[in-house]
Amino acid sequence: MATLVTSTRFTDEYQLYEELGKGAFSVVRRCVKKSTGQEYAAKIINTKKLSARGWNDDHGSGRICGA
């Protein structure tokens, strides 16, 4: 049986708010899941900067982690 995988934009499901922290390759921002109101921290990685340093895009796999 085949599994259907759908993809949505992060901003379709989450509202981004203020910056919580910043590093050389990423920024962490507070976000809220629109459907539940649950707060999270989202680490947004600048893959252009990573690619310039010779990193493979597989290192930047995204995950959402609750508090």
C-alpha positions as CSV (number, residue, x, y, z in Angstrom):
1,M,0.0,0.0,0.0
2,A,1.4,3.4,-1.0
3,T,1.6,6.2,1.6
4,L,0.7,9.7,0.5
5,V,3.1,12.4,1.8
6,T,2.0,16.0,1.7
7,S,4.1,19.0,2.3
8,T,3.0,22.4,3.6
9,R,4.8,25.6,4.3
10,F,5.8,26.2,7.9
11,T,4.0,29.5,8.0
12,D,0.7,27.8,6.9
13,E,0.6,26.0,10.3
14,Y,2.6,28.3,12.6
15,Q,2.7,32.0,13.3
16,L,6.2,33.3,13.9
17,Y,7.0,35.9,16.6
18,E,10.0,37.5,18.2
19,E,13.6,36.4,17.9
20,L,14.8,34.4,21.0
21,G,18.4,33.8,20.0
22,K,20.8,34.0,17.1
23,G,23.9,32.0,16.0
24,A,26.3,32.0,13.1
25,F,24.0,29.8,10.9
26,S,20.5,30.1,12.5
27,V,18.0,32.2,14.4
28,V,15.5,30.9,17.0
29,R,12.1,32.5,17.1
30,R,9.0,31.9,19.2
31,C,6.1,30.5,17.2
32,V,2.6,29.3,17.9
33,K,0.7,26.5,16.2
34,K,-2.3,28.1,14.6
35,S,-4.7,25.1,15.2
36,T,-3.9,24.6,18.9
37,G,-2.4,27.8,20.2
38,Q,0.6,25.7,21.6
39,E,3.9,27.7,21.8
40,Y,7.2,26.4,20.4
41,A,10.6,27.6,19.6
42,A,11.6,27.3,15.9
43,K,15.2,27.1,14.9
44,I,15.5,28.5,11.4
45,I,18.7,27.5,9.7
46,N,20.2,29.5,6.9
47,T,21.2,26.7,4.5
48,K,23.0,29.2,2.1
49,K,25.5,29.8,4.9
50,L,25.8,26.1,5.6
51,S,26.3,25.3,1.9
52,A,29.1,27.9,1.7
53,R,30.9,26.0,4.4
54,G,30.6,22.7,2.5
55,W,27.8,21.2,4.6
56,N,25.4,18.7,3.0
57,D,21.7,19.8,3.2
58,D,21.0,16.5,5.1
59,H,22.6,18.0,8.2
60,G,19.8,20.6,8.4
61,S,16.8,18.3,8.8
62,G,14.0,20.2,10.4
63,R,12.2,19.1,13.6
64,I,9.6,20.7,15.8
65,C,10.2,20.2,19.5
66,G,7.7,21.1,22.2
67,A,8.7,22.8,25.5
